[in-house]
Amino acid sequence: MYLNYFGLSDNPFSIAPNPDYLYMSPRHKEALAHLIFGLRESGGFVMLTGEVGTGKTTVSRKLLQQLPDNTQVAMILNPTLSAIELLATICDELKIRYLKKQASLKYFTDKILTKLTTNHQNGINTVLIVDEAQHLQPEVLEQLRLLTNLETNREKLLKVVLIGQPELQQLLKRNELRQLAQRITARYHLLPLSAVEVKNYIAHRLSVADGNDSIFSQATLQAVYQITGGIPRVINLLCDRALTLSFTKQHKHVRRHIFVAAARQILGDDIVKQRQGKQWTLILLACFTVSVLLGYWIGG
């Protein structure tokens, strides 16, 4: 609705995990590097965790673009499955034909192991990516570990990427999953963006959509960081709504009070007040600390 008004060729703040819009902050670059490094190692698992909306899924999409052409990927987007359902889904993803009447853990496992062996003989790497992995049941994770038992003298024939919220870290601390935890060759926890990165993030997404970063004033950018806490998905939601409100009021720039109004519409008054209040508390605390130190220095 507001694209032509602001001279944009595309919606810069869509929440779809489009790799073209991925802002590669230093921590996002580290996350991607850890995944790539882990997949090159001999172990069977790599892990990426982070709070909701920090960009984990988008990083995984970027990972898919970085994988060699001789890679077959199986994607599990809904891991709330039983062990046998998960194995059946892996068969579907790897284009393995099977008879439903013979469905059993052993039957599916044998089918998958045969496929892994065939891929290896043909010079094809096999990668399994599990999103929202914090929802996996312990017995399902154990079944995944068993699949990675097939190996050559140098490497595992199946590499598994686990992507999930921080609860995944706690899940893997369970005693019955210690063998799997020991097989994780690379792990990374993705943190929210800093204040500077929020500014660069918005500028990057506007640039990809052929927009001008001056659409958001400096005061507005400060409010974006203050209210969103640097969570990319929340930034997208609020900036999209703020652009819509600015368009309806025929403002050429997103003003701070318009962004705050957009935040209240989506997050609610209580949350916005709480986050704004927290920011002022931190500022006052910093000022008090500086004044105390300055007085001590002068007095000394």
Backbone bond lengths (Angstrom), bond angles and torsions (degrees), N, CA, C in turn:
res aa  C-N    CA-C-N  psi(-1)  N-CA   C-N-CA  omega(-1)  CA-C   N-CA-C  phi
1 M - - - 1.463 - - 1.525 111.16 -
2 Y 1.355 116.91 -37.97 1.460 120.48 -176.07 1.524 112.77 -100.20
3 L 1.326 118.80 0.67 1.466 121.68 -171.80 1.524 111.91 -59.09
4 N 1.323 118.16 -53.97 1.463 121.09 -178.68 1.526 111.38 -62.96
5 Y 1.321 116.65 -37.58 1.467 120.94 -177.46 1.528 111.20 -60.62
6 F 1.339 116.72 -40.53 1.466 120.95 -179.27 1.535 112.52 -97.67
7 G 1.336 117.12 7.04 1.461 120.45 177.49 1.512 114.41 70.24
8 L 1.327 117.17 32.96 1.464 121.93 -177.96 1.529 110.25 -99.26
9 S 1.324 115.76 143.59 1.462 120.91 179.00 1.521 112.36 -92.42
10 D 1.320 115.92 -11.45 1.469 120.61 -177.19 1.521 107.58 -157.70
11 N 1.341 116.19 166.61 1.461 120.39 176.55 1.535 108.63 -77.49
12 P 1.325 118.29 108.91 1.472 120.17 -174.94 1.522 113.81 -75.06
13 F 1.323 117.02 -13.85 1.453 119.24 -174.16 1.522 112.80 -121.61
14 S 1.318 115.52 34.01 1.461 120.10 172.60 1.527 108.94 -67.40
15 I 1.340 117.06 144.51 1.469 119.78 179.93 1.527 111.46 -88.71
16 A 1.343 117.81 2.31 1.470 120.49 174.99 1.526 109.08 -65.51
17 P 1.346 118.52 137.94 1.472 121.14 -177.38 1.521 112.75 -75.06
18 N 1.320 116.45 69.92 1.468 121.92 -178.89 1.525 109.91 -86.22
19 P 1.346 118.60 116.31 1.471 120.39 -178.32 1.520 113.34 -60.11
20 D 1.344 118.19 -25.69 1.464 120.47 -179.52 1.535 111.13 -62.64
21 Y 1.321 116.73 -27.06 1.458 121.19 -177.98 1.528 112.28 -97.59
22 L 1.304 117.20 3.17 1.462 119.61 -177.55 1.522 110.25 -67.31
23 Y 1.306 116.38 116.66 1.467 121.52 174.79 1.519 108.17 -83.54
24 M 1.316 115.22 116.08 1.458 119.66 -175.67 1.524 110.09 -87.15
25 S 1.318 114.97 80.21 1.458 120.06 172.87 1.528 108.24 -67.55
26 P 1.322 118.05 165.14 1.465 119.30 178.32 1.523 112.94 -52.60
27 R 1.348 117.41 -38.81 1.466 119.17 -178.94 1.528 111.80 -74.21
28 H 1.349 117.80 -31.41 1.460 119.78 175.48 1.535 110.49 -68.52
29 K 1.337 115.36 -38.60 1.462 119.27 176.79 1.528 110.42 -63.24
30 E 1.323 116.12 -40.75 1.463 120.25 177.43 1.521 111.04 -63.47
31 A 1.331 116.24 -42.88 1.466 120.53 -179.87 1.526 110.31 -59.74
32 L 1.335 116.45 -48.04 1.464 120.69 -179.63 1.524 110.78 -64.19
33 A 1.331 116.62 -40.69 1.471 120.42 179.62 1.525 110.73 -63.77
34 H 1.328 117.65 -39.12 1.463 120.65 178.68 1.527 110.84 -63.90
35 L 1.317 116.88 -41.81 1.466 119.81 179.75 1.523 110.69 -64.43
36 I 1.315 116.45 -46.20 1.469 120.26 -179.47 1.517 110.44 -63.59
37 F 1.331 116.68 -43.40 1.466 120.56 178.70 1.525 110.71 -61.10
38 G 1.334 115.87 -45.52 1.456 119.43 -178.42 1.510 112.97 -62.09
39 L 1.321 116.88 -37.09 1.459 120.28 -179.28 1.530 111.70 -71.54
40 R 1.319 116.24 -20.18 1.467 119.56 178.02 1.523 112.12 -87.35
41 E 1.325 116.20 -13.87 1.458 119.90 -179.68 1.527 110.33 -80.70
42 S 1.322 115.74 173.58 1.464 120.91 -174.91 1.524 113.18 -82.57
43 G 1.362 117.27 -15.01 1.462 120.01 -177.34 1.517 112.65 -72.27
44 G 1.337 115.68 173.73 1.450 119.26 -173.99 1.516 115.45 -97.29
45 F 1.372 119.10 -19.47 1.460 120.73 -172.04 1.525 112.02 -129.71
46 V 1.343 115.12 144.05 1.462 122.31 166.51 1.526 106.12 -130.56
47 M 1.327 117.34 155.07 1.464 119.84 -172.41 1.529 110.87 -139.65
48 L 1.328 115.36 135.12 1.452 122.60 174.19 1.522 108.16 -125.86
49 T 1.337 116.41 122.57 1.461 120.78 178.54 1.533 109.70 -122.90
50 G 1.317 115.18 164.53 1.461 120.64 178.79 1.509 109.51 172.36
51 E 1.319 115.89 160.68 1.459 120.38 178.52 1.522 110.40 -65.44
52 V 1.324 115.74 164.07 1.461 121.24 178.96 1.524 109.72 -58.08
53 G 1.343 116.07 129.51 1.455 121.02 173.93 1.503 116.66 85.73
54 T 1.336 118.51 6.82 1.468 120.27 -178.39 1.529 113.12 -81.43
55 G 1.336 117.80 -7.63 1.471 119.73 176.11 1.510 114.92 107.72
56 K 1.320 118.45 19.43 1.467 121.35 -178.22 1.536 111.96 -62.55
57 T 1.325 115.71 -47.17 1.460 119.62 -177.90 1.519 110.96 -65.08
58 T 1.326 116.42 -38.72 1.465 119.82 178.99 1.525 110.66 -65.12
59 V 1.336 117.41 -38.81 1.464 120.75 176.11 1.528 110.08 -61.87
60 S 1.319 116.81 -39.16 1.465 119.97 179.44 1.528 111.05 -64.99
61 R 1.347 116.65 -35.61 1.465 119.83 176.14 1.529 110.51 -65.27
62 K 1.328 115.55 -39.01 1.463 120.18 176.79 1.533 109.73 -64.96
63 L 1.317 116.31 -36.78 1.458 120.80 177.48 1.522 110.69 -59.57
64 L 1.321 116.98 -42.26 1.465 120.91 -179.85 1.527 110.79 -58.37
65 Q 1.329 116.94 -35.33 1.456 120.44 178.96 1.530 112.17 -71.13
66 Q 1.333 116.02 -22.80 1.461 120.39 -176.86 1.529 113.24 -90.82
67 L 1.325 117.11 -13.48 1.463 119.73 -177.08 1.535 110.93 -70.25
68 P 1.328 117.58 146.25 1.474 120.60 178.34 1.526 111.19 -61.57
69 D 1.328 115.47 157.81 1.466 120.46 -178.94 1.526 112.41 -63.11
70 N 1.327 116.23 -26.83 1.479 119.59 -178.05 1.529 111.21 -88.03
71 T 1.331 116.27 40.09 1.465 121.81 -179.41 1.523 110.17 -121.18
72 Q 1.320 116.29 130.05 1.463 121.23 172.62 1.520 107.74 -104.45
73 V 1.328 115.97 126.03 1.462 121.46 -174.18 1.516 110.56 -112.94
74 A 1.322 115.52 134.38 1.467 121.88 171.49 1.522 107.15 -111.56
75 M 1.343 117.05 126.00 1.468 122.20 -178.79 1.521 110.38 -109.21
76 I 1.328 116.41 126.82 1.459 122.14 174.56 1.520 107.57 -112.33
77 L 1.327 117.07 108.59 1.462 121.44 -176.57 1.522 112.05 -98.36
78 N 1.331 116.80 -18.36 1.471 121.33 179.10 1.527 108.87 -126.23
79 P 1.329 117.02 89.20 1.464 120.50 -173.62 1.525 115.04 -84.05
80 T 1.327 117.74 6.75 1.471 119.38 178.95 1.522 109.16 -79.39
81 L 1.317 114.98 63.62 1.458 122.66 -174.78 1.515 110.22 -124.97
82 S 1.310 115.15 157.74 1.466 119.55 170.83 1.526 107.78 -76.74
83 A 1.312 116.53 170.41 1.470 120.49 -179.13 1.522 110.99 -59.82
84 I 1.327 117.04 -44.19 1.466 119.97 -177.46 1.535 110.72 -70.31
85 E 1.337 117.66 -34.20 1.464 120.71 176.96 1.518 110.78 -67.86
86 L 1.326 116.36 -37.71 1.458 119.95 178.50 1.525 110.80 -64.23
87 L 1.318 116.60 -45.22 1.461 119.93 179.50 1.521 111.15 -62.67
88 A 1.319 116.78 -38.79 1.464 120.58 177.79 1.531 110.41 -63.94
89 T 1.339 116.60 -39.53 1.461 120.97 179.15 1.521 110.81 -66.52
90 I 1.328 116.88 -39.19 1.467 120.34 176.70 1.526 109.96 -62.12
91 C 1.325 116.75 -41.13 1.477 120.70 176.98 1.525 110.16 -60.34
92 D 1.319 116.45 -43.14 1.467 120.07 178.70 1.529 110.54 -61.35
93 E 1.323 116.51 -44.84 1.462 121.19 -177.20 1.531 112.11 -66.53
94 L 1.328 116.46 -34.15 1.464 120.92 -178.63 1.526 112.43 -92.11
95 K 1.343 115.70 9.14 1.475 121.70 178.39 1.530 111.60 59.11
96 I 1.325 115.60 40.74 1.470 121.25 177.87 1.528 108.56 -93.97
97 R 1.283 117.66 124.35 1.466 122.01 179.82 1.531 109.57 -82.47
98 Y 1.328 115.36 138.40 1.466 119.28 -179.61 1.523 109.85 -150.92
99 L 1.325 115.31 163.29 1.458 122.09 178.76 1.520 108.71 -101.38
100 K 1.313 116.93 121.35 1.458 120.84 -177.91 1.525 111.94 -61.68
101 K 1.333 116.83 -30.27 1.464 120.43 -178.40 1.525 111.76 -65.97
102 Q 1.314 117.00 -24.69 1.471 121.24 -178.58 1.532 112.36 -97.87
103 A 1.312 116.73 10.62 1.458 120.82 -174.81 1.524 112.26 -57.39
104 S 1.326 115.10 124.37 1.465 123.37 174.41 1.521 106.95 -162.32
105 L 1.323 116.16 164.25 1.464 119.13 179.38 1.525 111.43 -59.50
106 K 1.323 116.37 -44.29 1.464 120.19 -179.11 1.527 110.93 -65.83
107 Y 1.319 116.11 -41.84 1.468 120.01 -178.08 1.531 110.69 -61.26
108 F 1.332 116.59 -49.35 1.461 119.72 -179.82 1.525 111.57 -67.31
109 T 1.328 116.88 -39.64 1.463 120.48 179.22 1.525 111.02 -60.51
110 D 1.316 116.48 -45.53 1.471 120.46 179.04 1.526 110.93 -61.59
111 K 1.325 116.42 -41.10 1.458 120.87 179.38 1.544 110.95 -61.87
112 I 1.334 115.15 -44.31 1.461 119.81 -178.41 1.525 110.85 -68.43
113 L 1.316 117.01 -43.00 1.470 119.93 -179.97 1.524 111.19 -63.34
114 T 1.319 117.13 -37.06 1.471 120.66 176.54 1.525 110.47 -63.44
115 K 1.350 115.66 -41.93 1.461 120.37 178.44 1.522 111.39 -63.91
116 L 1.333 116.88 -42.10 1.468 120.54 179.03 1.520 111.13 -61.43
117 T 1.331 116.18 -41.55 1.467 120.95 179.16 1.523 110.77 -64.86
118 T 1.317 116.38 -43.34 1.469 120.88 179.47 1.521 111.05 -63.51
119 N 1.337 116.30 -44.17 1.464 120.16 178.08 1.520 111.10 -59.84
120 H 1.320 116.56 -43.87 1.461 120.39 -179.68 1.520 111.12 -62.51
121 Q 1.322 117.22 -43.32 1.465 121.10 179.32 1.523 111.79 -63.45
122 N 1.330 116.13 -28.49 1.467 120.88 179.66 1.532 112.70 -93.77
123 G 1.333 116.30 8.83 1.463 120.38 178.37 1.513 114.07 73.90
124 I 1.327 116.70 26.52 1.466 121.77 -179.23 1.521 110.02 -107.71
125 N 1.334 116.44 127.96 1.460 121.55 174.78 1.530 109.40 -84.31
126 T 1.325 116.55 144.40 1.459 120.85 -179.88 1.522 109.35 -118.57
127 V 1.339 115.81 125.20 1.462 122.04 -177.45 1.527 109.02 -126.40
128 L 1.321 115.49 132.40 1.464 122.07 175.21 1.521 108.56 -111.43
129 I 1.349 117.33 123.45 1.455 122.42 178.39 1.524 108.92 -112.23
130 V 1.334 116.10 122.01 1.463 121.64 -178.99 1.522 108.76 -113.87
131 D 1.335 116.35 111.16 1.469 121.04 177.60 1.529 109.12 -88.45
132 E 1.339 116.31 155.63 1.470 121.91 -177.99 1.533 110.74 54.45
133 A 1.318 115.52 41.30 1.470 121.05 -172.62 1.521 113.49 -67.52
134 Q 1.339 117.47 -12.06 1.472 119.06 177.40 1.521 111.48 -65.32
135 H 1.337 117.75 -14.99 1.464 121.30 -179.82 1.533 112.78 -88.58
136 L 1.310 117.28 -4.65 1.465 120.19 179.35 1.529 110.69 -67.65
137 Q 1.319 115.52 136.98 1.451 120.58 174.99 1.535 109.44 -76.61
138 P 1.335 118.58 149.91 1.466 120.82 -179.74 1.526 113.66 -53.70
139 E 1.355 117.02 -39.64 1.468 118.69 -179.66 1.524 111.86 -68.70
140 V 1.331 116.58 -27.35 1.465 119.96 177.27 1.528 109.76 -73.75
141 L 1.332 116.63 -41.49 1.463 120.60 176.08 1.528 111.07 -61.05
142 E 1.314 115.71 -38.95 1.466 119.62 178.22 1.528 110.27 -64.68
143 Q 1.311 116.65 -36.73 1.464 119.85 177.68 1.531 110.64 -65.08
144 L 1.322 116.58 -37.75 1.464 119.93 175.83 1.524 111.11 -63.70
145 R 1.318 115.59 -40.52 1.475 119.10 178.72 1.523 110.94 -60.62
146 L 1.319 115.43 -40.58 1.466 119.04 -179.99 1.527 111.29 -64.09
147 L 1.335 116.46 -33.81 1.464 119.18 178.33 1.532 111.55 -65.06
148 T 1.338 116.45 -30.05 1.466 119.50 -178.95 1.524 112.42 -82.54
149 N 1.331 117.03 1.77 1.464 119.19 178.80 1.524 112.06 -68.57
150 L 1.346 116.44 -25.68 1.458 119.57 179.94 1.519 108.82 -71.45
151 E 1.333 116.57 122.96 1.459 120.28 -175.09 1.512 110.94 -154.21
152 T 1.334 114.73 160.63 1.451 121.16 170.94 1.525 106.99 -95.86
153 N 1.313 116.53 -170.83 1.464 119.43 177.52 1.530 111.71 -68.97
154 R 1.350 116.35 -15.26 1.467 119.21 -173.28 1.524 114.36 -116.35
155 E 1.346 117.96 -25.61 1.459 117.31 -173.76 1.520 111.90 -158.35
156 K 1.348 114.02 163.56 1.457 121.63 173.25 1.529 109.00 -77.45
157 L 1.325 115.94 145.97 1.463 119.22 179.54 1.524 111.91 -84.10
158 L 1.321 117.26 -13.78 1.457 121.05 175.54 1.518 109.39 -128.35
159 K 1.325 116.42 125.38 1.462 121.80 175.05 1.531 107.78 -105.59
160 V 1.327 116.15 134.06 1.470 121.15 -176.16 1.527 109.72 -118.20
161 V 1.330 116.48 127.75 1.455 122.41 176.39 1.531 107.84 -106.43
162 L 1.325 116.97 117.25 1.463 122.25 178.10 1.524 109.04 -101.49
163 I 1.332 116.36 121.58 1.461 121.60 -179.65 1.520 108.13 -120.96
164 G 1.330 116.79 125.85 1.458 117.41 -176.48 1.513 113.35 -166.25
165 Q 1.302 114.97 177.64 1.456 122.84 177.69 1.535 109.72 -77.54
166 P 1.345 118.25 170.29 1.470 120.67 -176.46 1.521 114.35 -54.25
167 E 1.342 117.58 -24.39 1.461 119.99 178.75 1.529 112.16 -59.70
168 L 1.336 116.32 -23.07 1.472 119.98 178.61 1.520 110.74 -64.07
169 Q 1.327 116.62 -36.72 1.469 120.14 177.69 1.526 110.77 -61.84
170 Q 1.331 115.52 -42.68 1.465 119.52 179.49 1.532 110.90 -67.22
171 L 1.313 116.39 -38.39 1.463 120.71 179.38 1.524 111.37 -59.39
172 L 1.324 116.24 -42.11 1.462 120.22 -176.63 1.530 113.01 -76.23
173 K 1.322 117.41 -4.75 1.460 120.48 175.51 1.526 112.01 -85.31
174 R 1.331 115.91 -6.33 1.462 119.40 179.71 1.525 110.12 -65.69
175 N 1.319 115.21 143.10 1.452 121.14 -173.69 1.528 112.94 -58.47
176 E 1.345 116.73 -38.44 1.459 119.01 -176.75 1.527 112.87 -73.34
177 L 1.348 116.50 -8.56 1.466 119.75 179.60 1.526 112.14 -110.17
178 R 1.317 117.08 14.43 1.462 119.51 -175.81 1.524 112.48 -64.21
179 Q 1.346 117.49 -32.18 1.463 119.35 178.73 1.525 111.09 -65.65
180 L 1.333 116.02 -39.56 1.465 119.46 177.91 1.521 110.11 -67.36
181 A 1.328 117.07 -44.26 1.465 121.04 -178.65 1.526 111.35 -58.11
182 Q 1.333 116.39 -34.51 1.463 120.52 -179.91 1.523 112.40 -72.36
183 R 1.329 117.51 -14.05 1.464 121.05 -178.95 1.528 112.62 -94.47
184 I 1.316 117.09 -0.33 1.465 119.77 178.98 1.527 108.69 -78.99
185 T 1.321 116.25 112.67 1.464 120.96 -174.80 1.529 112.69 -89.50
186 A 1.332 117.20 -18.07 1.463 120.54 177.60 1.521 108.53 -151.50
187 R 1.315 115.84 136.13 1.467 120.42 177.55 1.515 109.21 -142.87
188 Y 1.333 115.42 147.02 1.464 119.93 -178.50 1.518 108.78 -148.39
189 H 1.342 116.09 139.12 1.460 121.75 177.10 1.522 108.44 -110.24
190 L 1.324 116.49 117.68 1.456 122.67 -175.61 1.527 110.46 -85.13
191 L 1.338 115.98 119.56 1.468 121.87 -179.64 1.523 110.87 -94.17
192 P 1.344 117.72 161.33 1.470 120.47 176.03 1.525 111.32 -63.16
193 L 1.338 115.88 166.78 1.460 121.89 -179.49 1.531 111.05 -74.64
194 S 1.324 115.75 149.79 1.463 120.88 173.92 1.531 108.86 -79.88
195 A 1.329 117.22 175.32 1.464 121.40 -179.17 1.530 111.15 -60.97
196 V 1.324 116.74 -42.90 1.468 120.60 179.16 1.528 110.16 -66.30
197 E 1.323 115.81 -40.48 1.464 119.77 -179.55 1.524 112.15 -67.90
198 V 1.334 117.78 -32.54 1.465 120.73 175.85 1.528 109.84 -61.52
199 K 1.322 116.43 -44.27 1.465 121.11 177.82 1.527 110.36 -60.75
200 N 1.324 116.52 -46.81 1.469 120.53 -179.77 1.521 111.58 -67.67
201 Y 1.327 116.32 -34.81 1.468 121.62 178.99 1.531 110.49 -61.45
202 I 1.322 116.35 -48.30 1.461 121.04 -179.61 1.522 110.41 -64.77
203 A 1.340 116.84 -42.81 1.467 120.82 179.28 1.533 110.47 -61.97
204 H 1.328 116.64 -40.13 1.467 120.76 -179.51 1.520 111.38 -63.80
205 R 1.319 116.98 -47.44 1.462 120.17 -177.27 1.534 111.01 -66.59
206 L 1.322 117.16 -37.60 1.456 119.97 176.25 1.524 110.76 -65.83
207 S 1.329 116.25 -37.86 1.459 120.58 179.91 1.532 111.72 -65.08
208 V 1.337 116.49 -41.42 1.463 120.13 178.54 1.528 110.33 -61.63
209 A 1.341 116.50 -33.78 1.468 121.59 179.79 1.528 111.77 -90.71
210 D 1.358 116.68 17.22 1.474 122.44 178.48 1.523 112.19 62.20
211 G 1.336 116.20 32.45 1.452 120.64 179.88 1.517 112.26 -103.76
212 N 1.331 115.77 177.46 1.459 123.19 -179.16 1.522 108.71 -112.26
213 D 1.336 116.59 129.97 1.465 118.99 -176.71 1.528 112.99 -70.64
214 S 1.335 117.10 -8.93 1.470 119.60 177.93 1.531 111.64 -72.97
215 I 1.342 117.21 -5.48 1.471 120.86 176.78 1.524 110.24 -57.97
216 F 1.342 116.25 -33.74 1.466 121.22 179.85 1.526 108.79 -104.59
217 S 1.323 117.20 122.77 1.458 121.08 179.08 1.528 110.25 -71.88
218 Q 1.335 116.02 164.76 1.461 120.45 178.42 1.527 111.40 -61.16
219 A 1.331 116.29 -40.33 1.466 119.90 178.98 1.529 110.32 -63.78
220 T 1.330 116.27 -37.26 1.468 120.16 178.71 1.514 110.56 -67.50
221 L 1.329 117.26 -40.99 1.464 121.21 179.65 1.529 111.08 -62.12
222 Q 1.329 116.03 -37.14 1.468 119.64 176.40 1.520 110.46 -63.45
223 A 1.334 115.48 -40.18 1.473 119.83 178.69 1.529 110.88 -67.31
224 V 1.329 116.92 -35.07 1.471 120.82 178.73 1.521 109.78 -59.52
225 Y 1.331 116.10 -48.94 1.472 119.49 -179.86 1.520 111.11 -65.88
226 Q 1.309 115.84 -42.64 1.464 121.31 -176.83 1.525 111.73 -60.87
227 I 1.327 117.10 -43.02 1.464 121.22 -173.50 1.524 112.31 -87.53
228 T 1.334 117.29 -35.38 1.477 119.95 -176.76 1.517 113.32 -86.94
229 G 1.342 116.71 -19.53 1.457 119.44 -176.88 1.516 113.40 68.32
230 G 1.338 116.98 15.02 1.462 120.33 178.51 1.521 114.69 81.99
231 I 1.336 117.64 15.80 1.468 121.22 178.44 1.531 108.63 -85.69
232 P 1.329 118.56 114.09 1.470 120.99 -175.10 1.524 114.80 -53.88
233 R 1.331 118.55 -42.50 1.458 119.53 -177.24 1.529 110.90 -64.16
234 V 1.327 116.90 -39.71 1.462 120.90 178.86 1.525 109.98 -68.42
235 I 1.329 116.26 -38.65 1.467 120.35 176.36 1.526 109.95 -57.58
236 N 1.331 116.10 -46.19 1.463 120.33 -179.36 1.524 111.59 -60.68
237 L 1.322 116.25 -46.73 1.462 120.41 -178.35 1.527 111.80 -60.45
238 L 1.337 115.52 -47.01 1.460 119.66 -175.14 1.531 111.80 -73.87
239 C 1.327 117.73 -38.61 1.469 120.34 179.09 1.526 110.77 -66.51
240 D 1.313 116.64 -38.95 1.465 120.18 177.42 1.531 110.43 -61.34
241 R 1.326 116.18 -46.09 1.461 119.52 179.68 1.544 110.61 -66.74
242 A 1.332 116.86 -38.18 1.468 120.22 179.97 1.524 111.26 -64.56
243 L 1.335 117.21 -38.13 1.466 120.29 176.83 1.529 110.64 -65.62
244 T 1.317 116.17 -38.84 1.459 120.59 178.04 1.526 110.86 -63.11
245 L 1.319 117.07 -46.16 1.469 121.00 179.13 1.529 111.30 -64.21
246 S 1.329 116.28 -40.14 1.469 120.02 179.29 1.522 110.69 -64.46
247 F 1.335 116.10 -38.08 1.457 120.29 177.68 1.528 111.42 -64.19
248 T 1.326 116.23 -44.16 1.470 119.34 -178.51 1.523 111.58 -64.51
249 K 1.350 116.46 -28.71 1.463 120.42 178.74 1.529 111.82 -94.49
250 Q 1.373 115.43 2.50 1.465 121.54 178.58 1.524 112.37 58.64
251 H 1.343 115.78 40.71 1.460 121.93 172.89 1.526 108.92 -95.07
252 K 1.313 116.69 132.94 1.466 120.30 -179.84 1.527 112.33 -79.95
253 H 1.326 116.68 -12.55 1.457 121.01 178.92 1.534 108.57 -132.27
254 V 1.332 115.38 151.06 1.461 119.89 177.98 1.529 107.88 -84.77
255 R 1.309 116.21 110.57 1.462 120.81 -178.96 1.533 110.06 -85.11
256 R 1.332 114.03 157.86 1.465 119.36 -175.15 1.529 111.94 -57.25
257 H 1.314 117.48 -46.57 1.460 119.82 -175.64 1.538 111.05 -67.33
258 I 1.344 116.40 -27.75 1.468 119.53 176.04 1.518 109.81 -70.27
259 F 1.332 116.06 -40.90 1.467 118.83 178.39 1.523 110.44 -64.77
260 V 1.321 117.62 -41.77 1.466 120.96 178.46 1.533 110.10 -61.42
261 A 1.325 116.44 -40.42 1.466 120.21 177.72 1.524 110.82 -62.61
262 A 1.343 116.40 -40.88 1.467 120.62 177.43 1.523 110.72 -62.69
263 A 1.324 115.63 -40.60 1.462 120.21 179.50 1.526 111.03 -63.97
264 R 1.321 116.59 -39.64 1.463 120.21 179.57 1.526 111.06 -65.55
265 Q 1.325 116.69 -36.26 1.461 120.40 179.21 1.535 111.49 -64.34
266 I 1.329 116.70 -37.03 1.466 120.80 -174.52 1.525 112.32 -93.75
267 L 1.317 116.86 -44.12 1.464 120.36 -175.46 1.520 113.51 -93.29
268 G 1.339 116.70 -25.26 1.462 120.65 -176.16 1.524 111.26 99.83
269 D 1.304 116.12 152.03 1.466 121.72 -177.42 1.526 112.71 -60.74
270 D 1.330 116.84 -41.89 1.466 120.40 -174.98 1.517 111.67 -61.59
271 I 1.332 116.47 -45.97 1.467 120.15 -177.91 1.525 110.76 -65.95
272 V 1.332 116.63 -42.64 1.465 119.92 -179.42 1.529 110.46 -64.16
273 K 1.321 117.65 -44.52 1.463 120.62 178.43 1.523 111.09 -62.26
274 Q 1.326 115.84 -40.81 1.461 120.32 -179.56 1.528 111.08 -62.29
275 R 1.343 116.74 -44.55 1.462 120.07 -177.94 1.517 112.06 -72.04
276 Q 1.326 116.75 -35.31 1.456 119.18 175.89 1.525 110.54 -68.72
277 G 1.331 116.83 -39.78 1.455 121.19 178.54 1.510 112.05 -64.93
278 K 1.338 116.33 -38.95 1.462 120.88 178.83 1.520 110.58 -63.34
279 Q 1.343 116.64 -39.48 1.455 120.54 -179.81 1.521 110.96 -64.15
280 W 1.343 116.51 -43.38 1.465 119.58 179.09 1.521 111.37 -65.98
281 T 1.310 117.20 -35.31 1.464 120.22 177.37 1.521 110.78 -61.31
282 L 1.349 115.77 -42.88 1.465 120.33 179.28 1.521 111.39 -64.99
283 I 1.345 115.80 -39.76 1.465 119.61 179.72 1.532 110.66 -65.05
284 L 1.341 116.53 -45.77 1.466 120.73 179.49 1.520 111.45 -63.33
285 L 1.334 115.90 -38.76 1.462 119.94 178.53 1.515 110.76 -64.47
286 A 1.334 116.51 -40.46 1.459 120.76 179.01 1.528 110.61 -65.25
287 C 1.340 115.80 -42.99 1.471 119.62 178.71 1.528 111.25 -63.00
288 F 1.330 116.34 -41.27 1.461 120.75 179.70 1.528 110.31 -63.79
289 T 1.324 116.51 -42.43 1.465 120.80 179.97 1.512 111.29 -62.80
290 V 1.354 115.91 -43.91 1.460 120.27 179.37 1.518 110.53 -63.26
291 S 1.342 116.88 -42.42 1.471 120.01 -178.67 1.521 110.98 -65.03
292 V 1.319 116.86 -39.64 1.469 120.48 178.56 1.522 110.84 -64.27
293 L 1.328 116.26 -45.25 1.465 120.19 -179.79 1.523 110.97 -65.91
294 L 1.346 115.99 -38.91 1.466 119.59 179.69 1.537 110.25 -65.92
295 G 1.358 116.01 -41.26 1.463 119.30 178.84 1.522 111.55 -64.95
296 Y 1.328 115.60 -38.38 1.461 120.31 178.79 1.524 110.51 -64.66
297 W 1.365 114.59 -39.76 1.462 119.12 -177.82 1.537 110.50 -68.76
298 I 1.390 115.58 -42.70 1.457 119.35 179.70 1.532 110.48 -66.76
299 G 1.343 114.32 -42.40 1.463 118.72 -179.33 1.509 112.84 -65.41
300 G 1.350 114.00 -31.52 1.461 118.27 -179.50 1.506 110.88 -74.37
